Amino acid sequence: MKRNLILLFVLLSVIAACTSESTNTPKPKGYFRINFPKKQYQVFNSDCPFTFEYPVYAQITADSDKNAQPCWNNMNFPQFNGKLHLTYHGVFSEKNYNEMTESARTLAMKHTIKANSIDQRVINYPEKKVYGIYYAIEGNTASSVQFFLTDSAKHYFRGALYFNERPQYDSIQPVVKFLKKDIDRMIETFKWKN
C-alpha cells in the first residue's frame, strides 16, 4: 500500500508538472551599446564663403560625386556609419533663391510616406544674416535631419543627415539624438565670410 501511495504521488507530480501554465516569452530584440565620444569642436574654415564649428570625431571631405560642385562636402561620422551631406550654391536671382528653398522643402517632405512626424523649426540669426529652416524627421526614413541656411541675398547652404544602413529609427534614434546636438552647434556657429 505504501508503495502504491508513493507511485500515485509520483504520477500526480509528473502530471501536475506537465500541465503547468508556464509561459515562455522570447527576450526582446536588443541593440549594441553605443559609446558616444566626448563633445569637442573645431572650426571649419576653407576657401568656401562660410565657416562653422563641427565635432572633432567627424571628418570633412570634398564630395566625390561626379556632379559635385565647389564647396560641396560630406561631414563623415565613421563610428556611426553616417554622413551629413553639405552643399553650397550662390544665389543669383529671386527666382533661383525661391527654387532652392522650395527644393529643400520638397526633399524633406518626400519622407512623409514613411515618417512618423516632420517638425519644422525656423532658424533666425539676424545679427549674422543666417536664416533658414530645420526639418527634424522621425521614423524609418532615409534622412533624419535636413536644413538650409541662407542670407536671402547671395548664399544658400543645405545639409542632410544620412546613415549607410537600412532605416530603423528605433535602433538609430540614440545616434540621431547625439548628432542633432552637433548639427545644432554647427548652425549656431555658422557665419558667412562676406
C-alpha positions in Angstrom: 0.0 0.0 0.0 2.8 2.4 0.8 4.4 1.6 -2.5 1.1 2.4 -4.3 0.8 5.7 -2.5 4.3 6.7 -3.4 3.7 5.6 -7.0 0.4 7.6 -7.1 2.2 10.6 -5.6 5.0 10.5 -8.2 2.4 10.0 -11.0 0.3 13.0 -9.8 3.5 15.1 -9.5 4.5 14.3 -13.1 1.0 15.1 -14.4 0.9 18.4 -12.5 4.3 19.4 -13.8 3.3 18.7 -17.4 0.1 20.7 -17.2 1.7 23.7 -15.6 0.8 27.1 -17.1 4.4 28.3 -17.5 4.8 31.0 -20.1 7.9 31.1 -22.2 8.3 34.5 -23.7 11.1 35.4 -26.0 13.5 38.1 -25.0 13.0 41.4 -26.7 15.4 42.3 -29.5 18.5 44.1 -28.2 20.9 46.5 -29.8 24.6 47.0 -29.2 25.7 49.5 -26.6 26.9 52.7 -28.3 29.8 54.6 -26.7 29.5 58.2 -27.6 32.6 60.4 -27.8 33.1 63.5 -25.7 31.7 66.6 -27.3 34.6 68.8 -28.6 34.5 71.1 -31.6 36.9 72.6 -34.2 36.4 75.3 -36.8 35.8 74.5 -40.5 37.5 77.2 -42.5 38.2 76.8 -46.2 38.1 78.8 -49.4 34.3 78.5 -49.2 32.3 81.6 -48.2 31.2 80.2 -44.8 32.7 78.9 -41.6 31.2 76.8 -38.7 32.2 74.6 -35.8 32.0 70.8 -36.2 32.9 67.9 -33.9 36.4 66.6 -33.7 35.2 63.0 -34.2 33.8 64.0 -37.7 35.9 64.2 -40.9 35.0 66.7 -43.6 35.8 65.5 -47.1 35.1 67.0 -50.5 32.0 65.4 -52.2 33.4 62.9 -54.7 30.1 62.7 -56.7 30.7 63.4 -60.4 28.1 66.2 -60.3 29.6 67.8 -57.1 30.3 71.5 -57.2 32.9 73.5 -55.3 32.1 73.8 -51.6 30.1 70.5 -51.6 31.4 68.4 -48.7 30.5 65.5 -46.6 30.8 65.5 -42.8 31.5 61.9 -42.1 30.8 60.1 -38.8 32.7 56.8 -39.4 31.9 55.4 -35.9 28.2 55.8 -36.6 28.3 54.9 -40.3 26.7 58.2 -41.3 27.3 61.5 -43.0 26.0 64.9 -43.2 25.9 65.9 -46.8 26.6 69.6 -47.2 26.0 71.6 -50.4 26.5 75.3 -51.2 25.1 77.4 -54.0 25.3 81.0 -54.9 22.1 82.9 -55.1 21.8 84.7 -58.5 18.2 85.9 -58.6 15.0 85.8 -56.6 13.7 83.0 -58.9 16.9 81.0 -58.2 16.5 81.5 -54.4 12.8 80.5 -54.5 13.6 77.3 -56.5 16.3 76.3 -54.0 14.2 76.9 -50.9 11.2 75.0 -52.5 13.6 72.2 -53.5 14.7 71.9 -49.8 11.1 71.7 -48.6 10.2 69.2 -51.3 13.2 66.9 -50.4 12.2 67.0 -46.8 8.6 66.3 -47.4 9.4 63.3 -49.7 9.8 61.5 -46.4 6.2 62.0 -45.4 5.3 58.5 -46.6 7.5 56.7 -44.1 7.9 59.5 -41.4 6.0 59.4 -38.1 6.4 63.2 -38.0 8.3 66.1 -39.7 8.9 69.0 -37.4 10.0 72.3 -38.8 11.9 75.0 -36.9 12.8 78.4 -38.2 16.5 79.4 -38.0 16.9 83.1 -37.4 20.2 84.8 -36.6 19.7 88.3 -38.0 23.0 89.6 -36.4 24.9 87.1 -38.7 22.4 87.2 -41.6 21.8 83.5 -41.2 18.2 82.3 -41.8 16.7 79.0 -42.7 14.5 76.1 -41.8 15.4 72.9 -39.9 13.5 69.7 -40.6 13.6 67.0 -37.9 12.2 63.8 -39.5 11.2 60.9 -37.2 10.5 57.4 -38.5 12.1 54.8 -40.8 13.2 57.4 -43.4 16.5 57.8 -45.4 17.3 61.1 -43.7 16.6 62.2 -40.1 17.6 65.8 -40.3 17.6 68.3 -43.2 18.1 72.0 -43.1 19.0 75.0 -45.2 20.7 78.3 -44.3 20.8 81.5 -46.4 21.4 85.2 -46.2 18.5 85.7 -48.5 20.7 87.6 -51.0 23.9 85.8 -52.1 24.3 82.5 -50.3 22.5 79.2 -49.9 23.8 76.2 -47.8 21.9 72.9 -47.3 22.6 69.9 -45.1 21.0 66.4 -44.9 21.9 63.6 -42.5 22.1 60.1 -43.9 23.2 56.7 -42.5 24.7 53.9 -44.6 22.2 51.4 -43.1 18.6 50.3 -43.7 16.4 52.9 -41.9 15.4 51.5 -38.5 14.5 54.5 -36.4 14.4 52.7 -33.1 18.0 51.5 -33.5 19.5 54.7 -34.8 17.5 57.1 -32.6 20.2 57.5 -29.9 22.7 58.3 -32.6 20.4 60.8 -34.2 19.7 62.5 -30.9 23.5 62.7 -30.3 24.3 64.1 -33.8 21.4 66.6 -33.7 23.3 68.4 -30.9 26.3 68.6 -33.3 24.2 69.9 -36.1 22.6 72.5 -33.8 26.1 73.6 -32.8 27.1 73.9 -36.4 24.1 76.0 -37.2 24.6 78.2 -34.1 28.2 78.9 -35.1 27.6 79.2 -38.8 28.8 82.5 -40.4 29.1 83.9 -43.9 32.5 85.3 -44.7 31.2 88.1 -46.9 
